[in-house]
Amino acid sequence: MRVNRILLSSALIVVALVLQVSVLARLHLPGAVPDLLLLTVLGLALVYGHVGGALVGFGAGLLADLAPPADHAAGRYALVLCLIGYLAGLAKPENGRLKSATGPMVVVVAAAIGTTLLYAGVGALVGDTAARHVGLPSLLFTAALYDLLLAPFVVPGIMALARRADNDPLAEAGSAGKSTDISSGWLSSGTGLKIGGQRGGLGSLKTKARTRTARVGRIKGVKRL
């Protein structure tokens, strides 16, 4: 990953973890706790792709495993967020721009449910049965609901920051040139004329018309003589 990506991801993950532990965890909402850290990973994964999403998810999960008041084995949440970040990165749009909010919302709901299931599954493998006592169905419903309500205020902002930090002047110039070429090609496909050569094409047409007129005048002049 680039240096600017690492710096931005680290700052956002630390801020999200602090807010989740100090604010969201103390709201004492029924069921699950709104997972601000998960939403941050999803926003970055939708911009960086599956490889960047996996790396960001692993780092965020490992930090959450080591930060107090974590009471589970280290690496458990890192494994879960690594898988979720990788899968979310696969949903990255090809042009980097989202056409609607439906796709990200589906990704958020699927990630919330998948995170809860994976976390409970890994816990069952290591002997942690806390999810059974709390009630897995209620955890799934509340996790999806809370994350879905919080996502519109977090994911778009995270994606905007990631795009702005990821674009350097050379990349912007290159992308501007590519967009110009694409737009010109798209416009010229319906007319059959090249946009870049329209002025030259019109000039050549005028020149040909003048030449033809001059030839006609000469022919008439010869006939009169």
C-alpha positions as CSV (number, residue, x, y, z in Angstrom):
1,M,0.0,0.0,0.0
2,R,1.1,3.6,-0.6
3,V,2.3,5.8,2.3
4,N,-0.7,8.1,2.1
5,R,-3.1,5.1,2.2
6,I,-1.3,3.7,5.3
7,L,-1.4,7.1,7.1
8,L,-5.0,7.8,6.3
9,S,-6.2,4.3,7.1
10,S,-4.3,4.3,10.4
11,A,-5.7,7.6,11.5
12,L,-9.3,6.7,10.6
13,I,-9.0,3.3,12.3
14,V,-7.7,4.8,15.5
15,V,-10.4,7.5,15.6
16,A,-13.1,4.9,14.8
17,L,-11.9,2.6,17.6
18,V,-11.7,5.3,20.1
19,L,-15.2,6.5,19.3
20,Q,-16.6,3.0,19.4
21,V,-15.1,2.1,22.8
22,S,-15.6,5.5,24.5
23,V,-19.0,6.5,23.0
24,L,-20.9,3.8,21.2
25,A,-20.1,1.0,23.6
26,R,-21.5,3.1,26.5
27,L,-24.9,3.7,24.9
28,H,-26.1,0.3,26.3
29,L,-28.3,-0.4,23.3
30,P,-30.2,-3.7,23.2
31,G,-28.4,-6.4,21.3
32,A,-25.2,-5.6,19.5
33,V,-23.0,-2.5,19.5
34,P,-22.8,-0.3,16.4
35,D,-19.6,-1.3,14.7
36,L,-18.0,1.9,13.6
37,L,-14.7,0.1,13.0
38,L,-16.4,-2.3,10.6
39,L,-17.9,0.6,8.6
40,T,-14.5,2.3,8.4
41,V,-13.0,-0.9,6.9
42,L,-15.9,-1.2,4.5
43,G,-15.5,2.4,3.3
44,L,-11.7,2.0,2.7
45,A,-12.2,-1.4,1.1
46,L,-14.7,0.0,-1.5
47,V,-12.0,2.4,-2.6
48,Y,-8.7,0.4,-2.2
49,G,-10.1,-3.0,-3.5
50,H,-9.8,-6.5,-2.1
51,V,-6.1,-6.5,-1.3
52,G,-6.2,-3.1,0.4
53,G,-9.4,-4.1,2.2
54,A,-7.8,-7.2,3.5
55,L,-4.8,-5.4,4.9
56,V,-6.9,-2.6,6.4
57,G,-9.2,-5.1,7.9
58,F,-6.4,-7.2,9.4
59,G,-4.8,-4.1,11.0
60,A,-8.1,-2.7,12.3
61,G,-9.1,-6.1,13.8
62,L,-5.7,-6.7,15.4
63,L,-5.8,-3.2,17.0
64,A,-9.3,-4.0,18.3
65,D,-8.0,-7.3,19.7
66,L,-5.2,-5.6,21.6
67,A,-7.0,-2.5,22.7
68,P,-8.8,-2.6,26.1
69,P,-11.4,-3.7,27.2
70,A,-10.9,-6.6,24.8
71,D,-11.7,-9.9,26.5
72,H,-11.1,-12.4,23.7
73,A,-8.1,-14.1,22.1
74,A,-5.8,-11.8,20.1
75,G,-6.2,-12.3,16.3
76,R,-9.9,-13.4,16.5
77,Y,-11.3,-10.1,15.2
78,A,-8.3,-9.5,13.0
79,L,-9.2,-12.7,11.1
80,V,-12.8,-11.7,10.8
81,L,-12.2,-8.2,9.5
82,C,-9.5,-9.4,7.1
83,L,-12.0,-11.7,5.4
84,I,-14.7,-9.1,5.5
85,G,-12.4,-6.4,4.0
86,Y,-11.3,-8.8,1.3
87,L,-14.9,-9.6,0.3
88,A,-16.0,-6.0,0.5
89,G,-13.1,-5.0,-1.7
90,L,-14.4,-7.3,-4.4
91,A,-17.5,-5.0,-4.7
92,K,-15.3,-2.0,-5.6
93,P,-16.8,-0.3,-8.7
94,E,-14.6,-0.4,-11.8
95,N,-14.6,3.3,-12.3
96,G,-14.3,4.1,-8.6
97,R,-17.6,5.9,-8.5
98,L,-20.8,4.5,-7.1
99,K,-23.9,5.0,-9.2
100,S,-26.4,4.5,-6.3
101,A,-26.4,3.8,-2.6
102,T,-28.1,0.4,-3.0
103,G,-24.8,-1.5,-3.5
104,P,-23.0,-0.1,-0.4
105,M,-26.1,-0.6,1.8
106,V,-26.2,-4.3,0.7
107,V,-22.5,-4.6,1.4
108,V,-23.0,-3.1,4.9
109,V,-25.9,-5.4,5.8
110,A,-24.0,-8.5,4.5
111,A,-20.8,-7.4,6.3
112,A,-22.7,-6.9,9.6
113,I,-24.3,-10.3,9.4
114,G,-21.1,-12.0,8.2
115,T,-19.0,-10.4,10.9
116,T,-21.3,-11.5,13.6
117,L,-21.5,-15.1,12.3
118,L,-17.7,-15.4,11.7
119,Y,-17.0,-13.9,15.1
120,A,-19.3,-16.3,16.8
121,G,-18.0,-19.2,14.7
122,V,-14.4,-18.5,15.5
123,G,-15.4,-18.1,19.2
124,A,-17.1,-21.5,19.1
125,L,-13.9,-23.1,17.8
126,V,-11.9,-21.7,20.8
127,G,-14.5,-22.5,23.4
128,D,-16.2,-19.0,23.6
129,T,-20.0,-19.6,23.8
130,A,-21.1,-16.0,24.8
131,A,-23.1,-15.6,21.6
132,R,-25.3,-18.5,22.5
133,H,-26.2,-17.0,25.9
134,V,-27.0,-13.6,24.4
135,G,-28.9,-14.9,21.5
136,L,-27.5,-15.1,18.0
137,P,-30.7,-14.1,16.1
138,S,-31.1,-10.9,18.1
139,L,-27.4,-10.1,17.6
140,L,-27.7,-10.5,13.8
141,F,-30.8,-8.3,13.6
142,T,-29.5,-5.5,15.8
143,A,-26.0,-5.5,14.3
144,A,-27.5,-5.2,10.8
145,L,-29.9,-2.5,11.9
146,Y,-27.4,-0.4,13.8
147,D,-24.8,-0.5,11.1
148,L,-27.3,0.2,8.4
149,L,-28.5,3.3,10.2
150,L,-25.0,4.5,10.9
151,A,-23.6,3.7,7.5
152,P,-24.9,6.8,5.6
153,F,-23.1,9.1,8.0
154,V,-19.8,7.2,7.9
155,V,-19.2,5.2,4.6
156,P,-19.6,8.1,2.1
157,G,-17.2,10.3,4.1
158,I,-14.6,7.6,4.5
159,M,-14.7,6.9,0.7
160,A,-14.4,10.6,-0.1
161,L,-11.4,11.0,2.1
162,A,-9.8,7.9,0.7
163,R,-10.3,9.1,-2.9
164,R,-8.9,12.6,-2.1
165,A,-5.8,11.2,-0.3
166,D,-5.2,8.6,-3.0
167,N,-5.2,11.1,-6.0
168,D,-1.9,12.9,-6.7
169,P,-1.4,15.6,-9.3
170,L,0.1,13.2,-11.9
171,A,-2.8,10.7,-11.4
172,E,-5.3,13.5,-11.7
173,A,-3.7,14.7,-14.9
174,G,-3.7,11.2,-16.3
175,S,-7.3,10.6,-15.3
176,A,-8.3,13.9,-16.9
177,G,-6.6,12.9,-20.1
178,K,-8.3,9.5,-20.1
179,S,-11.7,11.0,-19.3
180,T,-11.3,13.4,-22.2
181,D,-10.4,10.6,-24.6
182,I,-13.3,8.5,-23.4
183,S,-15.8,11.4,-23.6
184,S,-14.6,12.3,-27.1
185,G,-14.8,8.7,-28.2
186,W,-18.3,8.4,-26.8
187,L,-19.5,11.6,-28.5
188,S,-17.9,10.7,-31.8
189,S,-19.4,7.2,-31.9
190,G,-22.8,8.7,-32.7
191,T,-21.6,11.2,-35.3
192,G,-18.9,9.3,-37.1
193,L,-16.5,12.3,-36.7
194,K,-13.5,12.7,-34.4
195,I,-14.1,15.4,-31.9
196,G,-10.4,16.4,-31.8
197,G,-10.4,16.7,-35.6
198,Q,-13.7,18.5,-36.1
199,R,-12.1,21.9,-36.9
200,G,-9.6,20.3,-39.3
201,G,-12.4,18.4,-40.9
202,L,-14.6,21.5,-41.4
203,G,-11.6,23.4,-42.8
204,S,-10.8,20.6,-45.2
205,L,-14.4,20.6,-46.4
206,K,-14.4,24.3,-47.0
207,T,-11.1,24.1,-48.9
208,K,-12.5,21.3,-51.1
209,A,-15.6,23.4,-51.8
210,R,-13.6,26.4,-52.8
211,T,-11.4,24.3,-55.0
212,R,-14.4,22.8,-56.8
213,T,-15.9,26.3,-57.2
214,A,-12.6,27.6,-58.7
215,R,-12.5,24.6,-61.1
216,V,-16.0,25.3,-62.2
217,G,-15.2,28.9,-62.8
218,R,-12.1,28.0,-64.8
219,I,-14.1,25.6,-67.0
220,K,-16.8,28.1,-67.6
221,G,-14.1,30.7,-68.5
222,V,-12.5,28.3,-71.0
223,K,-15.9,27.5,-72.6
224,R,-16.6,31.3,-73.0
225,L,-13.3,31.8,-74.7
